[in-house]
């Protein structure tokens, strides 16, 4: 998979993955429980990141179950370990998944970043056993932005930087509303009982959510600055606000779409 949006060095990758886990694992674990994950299940976590959810799943399915955690970049998975957890280097855009092998296929913030996402979705569906559950969690960024800030000028600068960043992501091939679009795509597959639910939280400066945005702004800084709407002073201003407890933003809507094969 060429040109991963958030490719970065070891330190920034670790910060990115850690912030993702702290911001969203409590939501994802609750949704996985709602899917009925239980002892003996064979689970696939695609684009597993740090492996935090894969390790959680391994504890949930027990010795009689198995979890396969895949990613193109295994740096984040180096410390993910459990007796029934297997880590596999895998590029979903190149290497096809085995069909009909899993009780659960899960991916968080996976297809939103990949071109050909509708074709890849069919691969994920095909990897399920009959009766298996697909759970995909992706962002819809609509409504994200400043909730409160020290001044109106601060809010204007932050929102301008945020949307320059989001436009840069779109230009790189991400679908920043994929969480919303995915429901309709699932309805066009063979899955039944297609369901969608979403969670949005307010992130205060210094929170894991704001740490995630700081990391993303750093990873895409040159593209944001090249847009022309934002200069370096604006970018630095937004970065400071993300650490300021007087600042808060409505985070991205994390939409969970699921269905049963």
C-alpha positions as CSV (number, residue, x, y, z in Angstrom):
1,X,0.0,0.0,0.0
2,X,1.8,3.1,-1.2
3,X,1.5,6.5,0.3
4,X,-0.1,5.8,3.7
5,X,-1.5,9.1,4.9
6,X,0.1,9.0,8.4
7,X,3.5,7.4,7.6
8,X,6.0,8.8,10.2
9,X,9.0,8.0,12.3
10,X,8.9,5.6,15.3
11,X,8.3,8.3,17.9
12,X,5.4,9.9,16.1
13,X,3.9,6.6,15.2
14,X,3.9,5.5,18.8
15,X,2.3,8.8,19.9
16,X,-0.3,8.5,17.2
17,X,-1.3,4.9,18.1
18,X,-1.3,5.6,21.8
19,X,-3.6,8.6,21.4
20,X,-5.9,6.5,19.2
21,X,-6.1,3.8,21.9
22,X,-6.7,6.2,24.8
23,X,-9.4,8.1,22.8
24,X,-11.3,5.2,21.4
25,X,-10.6,1.8,22.9
26,X,-13.3,2.2,25.6
27,X,-15.8,2.8,22.7
28,X,-14.6,0.0,20.5
29,X,-14.6,-2.6,23.4
30,X,-18.2,-1.8,24.2
31,X,-19.2,-2.2,20.5
32,X,-17.3,-5.5,20.3
33,X,-19.2,-6.7,23.3
34,X,-22.4,-5.7,21.6
35,X,-21.4,-7.9,18.7
36,X,-21.5,-10.9,21.0
37,X,-17.8,-11.8,21.0
38,X,-17.4,-14.8,23.2
39,X,-15.2,-17.8,24.0
40,X,-14.0,-19.9,21.1
41,X,-14.4,-17.3,18.4
42,X,-11.8,-16.8,15.7
43,X,-11.3,-13.1,15.1
44,X,-9.5,-11.0,12.6
45,X,-8.4,-7.4,13.5
46,X,-7.3,-5.7,10.3
47,X,-5.0,-2.7,10.5
48,X,-4.6,-3.5,14.2
49,X,-2.3,-0.6,15.0
50,X,-0.9,-1.0,18.5
51,X,-2.7,-4.3,19.0
52,X,-4.5,-3.1,22.1
53,X,-7.9,-4.3,20.9
54,X,-6.4,-7.5,19.5
55,X,-5.0,-8.3,23.0
56,X,-8.4,-7.4,24.5
57,X,-10.1,-9.8,22.0
58,X,-7.6,-12.5,22.8
59,X,-8.7,-12.4,26.5
60,X,-12.3,-12.4,25.5
61,X,-12.2,-15.5,23.2
62,X,-10.0,-17.5,25.6
63,X,-7.8,-20.5,24.9
64,X,-10.3,-22.1,22.6
65,X,-10.4,-19.0,20.4
66,X,-7.8,-17.2,18.2
67,X,-7.1,-13.7,17.2
68,X,-5.2,-12.7,14.1
69,X,-3.9,-9.1,14.1
70,X,-2.7,-7.8,10.8
71,X,-1.1,-4.6,9.7
72,X,1.2,-3.4,6.9
73,X,3.5,-1.7,9.5
74,X,4.2,-4.0,12.5
75,X,6.1,-1.4,14.6
76,X,3.0,-0.8,16.8
77,X,2.4,-4.5,17.3
78,X,5.9,-5.4,18.6
79,X,4.6,-5.6,22.2
80,X,1.2,-7.2,21.5
81,X,1.3,-10.6,23.0
82,X,-1.1,-13.3,24.1
83,X,-1.0,-17.1,23.8
84,X,-3.9,-17.1,21.3
85,X,-2.8,-14.0,19.4
86,X,-1.0,-14.2,16.1
87,X,0.5,-11.1,14.4
88,X,0.7,-11.1,10.6
89,X,2.2,-8.6,8.2
90,X,-0.5,-8.0,5.6
91,X,-1.3,-5.4,2.9
92,X,-5.1,-5.6,2.4
93,X,-4.7,-3.7,-0.9
94,X,-2.4,-6.4,-2.3
95,X,-2.8,-9.7,-0.5
96,X,-6.3,-11.3,-0.5
97,X,-7.8,-12.6,2.7
98,X,-8.7,-16.3,3.1
99,X,-12.5,-16.7,2.6
100,X,-14.9,-17.9,5.2
101,X,-12.5,-18.2,8.2
102,X,-13.7,-15.8,10.9
103,X,-16.5,-15.4,13.4
104,X,-15.5,-11.7,13.6
105,X,-13.8,-9.3,11.3
106,X,-13.0,-5.9,12.8
107,X,-11.3,-2.8,11.5
108,X,-11.0,0.7,13.0
109,X,-10.1,3.7,10.9
110,X,-9.0,1.3,8.1
111,X,-11.0,1.7,4.9
112,X,-11.4,5.5,5.4
113,X,-7.8,5.9,4.4
114,X,-7.6,3.4,1.5
115,X,-8.4,3.8,-2.2
116,X,-10.6,1.1,-3.7
117,X,-12.4,0.9,-0.3
118,X,-15.6,-0.6,-1.7
119,X,-13.7,-3.5,-3.3
120,X,-11.8,-4.0,-0.1
121,X,-15.0,-4.1,1.9
122,X,-16.2,-7.1,-0.2
123,X,-13.0,-8.9,0.8
124,X,-13.7,-8.3,4.5
125,X,-17.2,-9.6,4.0
126,X,-15.9,-12.7,2.2
127,X,-13.5,-13.5,5.1
128,X,-16.5,-14.1,7.4
129,X,-17.9,-17.5,8.2
130,X,-21.6,-17.9,7.7
131,X,-23.1,-16.2,10.7
132,X,-19.9,-14.2,11.3
133,X,-20.0,-10.5,12.3
134,X,-18.3,-7.6,10.5
135,X,-17.7,-4.5,12.6
136,X,-16.0,-1.4,11.0
137,X,-15.5,1.8,12.8
138,X,-14.7,5.0,10.8
139,X,-14.9,8.7,11.1
140,X,-17.5,11.1,9.8
141,X,-16.0,14.5,10.4
142,X,-19.2,16.6,9.9
143,X,-19.7,19.0,12.8
144,X,-16.1,18.7,14.2
145,X,-14.6,22.0,15.4
146,X,-14.3,24.4,18.3
147,X,-16.8,24.2,21.1
148,X,-15.1,26.7,23.4
149,X,-11.8,28.7,23.2
150,X,-10.2,31.6,25.1
151,X,-11.4,34.0,22.3
152,X,-13.3,34.0,19.1
153,X,-10.1,34.7,17.2
154,X,-8.6,31.5,18.7
155,X,-11.7,29.5,17.5
156,X,-11.4,31.0,14.0
157,X,-7.8,30.1,13.7
158,X,-8.2,26.5,15.0
159,X,-11.2,25.8,12.7
160,X,-9.3,27.1,9.7
161,X,-6.3,24.9,10.5
162,X,-8.6,21.9,11.2
163,X,-10.4,22.1,7.8
164,X,-7.2,22.7,5.9
165,X,-6.0,19.5,7.5
166,X,-9.2,17.6,6.6
167,X,-9.1,19.0,3.0
168,X,-5.5,17.7,2.8
169,X,-6.6,14.3,3.9
170,X,-9.3,14.3,1.2
171,X,-6.8,15.3,-1.4
172,X,-4.7,12.3,-0.4
173,X,-7.6,9.9,-1.1
174,X,-9.3,9.6,2.3
175,X,-13.1,9.7,2.5
176,X,-13.6,11.9,5.6
177,X,-17.3,11.0,5.7
178,X,-16.8,7.2,5.1
179,X,-18.4,6.4,8.5
180,X,-21.6,7.8,7.0
181,X,-21.2,6.4,3.5
182,X,-20.4,2.8,4.7
183,X,-23.9,2.0,5.8
184,X,-25.2,2.2,2.3
185,X,-22.3,0.1,1.0
186,X,-23.0,-2.6,3.6
187,X,-26.6,-2.7,2.5
188,X,-25.4,-3.6,-1.0
189,X,-23.5,-6.6,0.2
190,X,-24.8,-10.0,1.3
191,X,-24.8,-9.0,4.9
192,X,-28.0,-9.0,6.9
193,X,-29.0,-7.0,10.0
194,X,-26.9,-4.1,8.9
195,X,-26.7,-1.6,11.8
196,X,-25.0,1.7,12.4
197,X,-24.4,3.7,15.6
198,X,-22.1,6.6,16.3
199,X,-20.4,8.4,19.2
200,X,-19.0,11.9,19.4
201,X,-17.3,13.3,22.4
202,X,-16.0,16.8,23.3
203,X,-12.2,16.8,23.6
204,X,-10.6,19.3,26.0
205,X,-7.1,20.6,25.4
206,X,-4.6,18.0,26.6
207,X,-7.0,15.1,26.2
208,X,-6.2,12.0,24.2
209,X,-8.4,13.2,21.4
210,X,-6.6,16.5,21.2
211,X,-3.3,14.7,21.4
212,X,-4.4,12.6,18.4
213,X,-5.2,15.8,16.4
214,X,-1.8,17.4,17.4
215,X,-0.1,14.3,16.1
216,X,-2.1,14.3,12.8
217,X,-1.4,18.1,12.3
218,X,2.3,17.3,12.7
219,X,2.2,14.4,10.3
220,X,0.5,16.5,7.6
221,X,2.0,19.9,8.4
222,X,3.7,20.5,5.1
223,X,0.4,19.7,3.2
224,X,-1.6,21.9,5.5
225,X,0.8,24.8,5.0
226,X,0.9,24.3,1.2
227,X,-2.9,24.8,1.1
228,X,-2.5,28.6,1.4
229,X,-5.2,29.2,4.0
230,X,-2.9,28.6,6.9
231,X,0.6,29.9,7.7
232,X,3.1,28.6,10.2
233,X,2.0,31.0,12.9
234,X,-1.6,29.7,12.5
235,X,-0.4,26.1,12.7
236,X,1.6,26.8,15.8
237,X,-1.4,28.6,17.4
238,X,-3.7,25.7,16.7
239,X,-1.1,23.3,18.2
240,X,-0.9,25.4,21.4
241,X,-4.7,25.4,21.7
242,X,-4.8,21.6,21.6
243,X,-2.8,21.6,24.9
244,X,-4.8,24.5,26.5
245,X,-7.5,23.3,29.0
246,X,-9.6,26.4,28.2
247,X,-10.0,25.0,24.7
248,X,-12.4,22.2,23.6
249,X,-13.5,20.8,20.3
250,X,-16.3,18.5,19.2
251,X,-14.3,15.4,18.1
252,X,-14.9,13.4,15.0
253,X,-18.0,11.2,15.0
254,X,-16.8,7.5,15.3
255,X,-19.4,5.5,13.4
256,X,-19.7,1.8,13.9
257,X,-21.3,-0.1,11.0
258,X,-21.9,-3.8,11.4
259,X,-23.7,-6.7,9.7
260,X,-23.9,-10.5,9.8
261,X,-23.1,-12.9,7.0
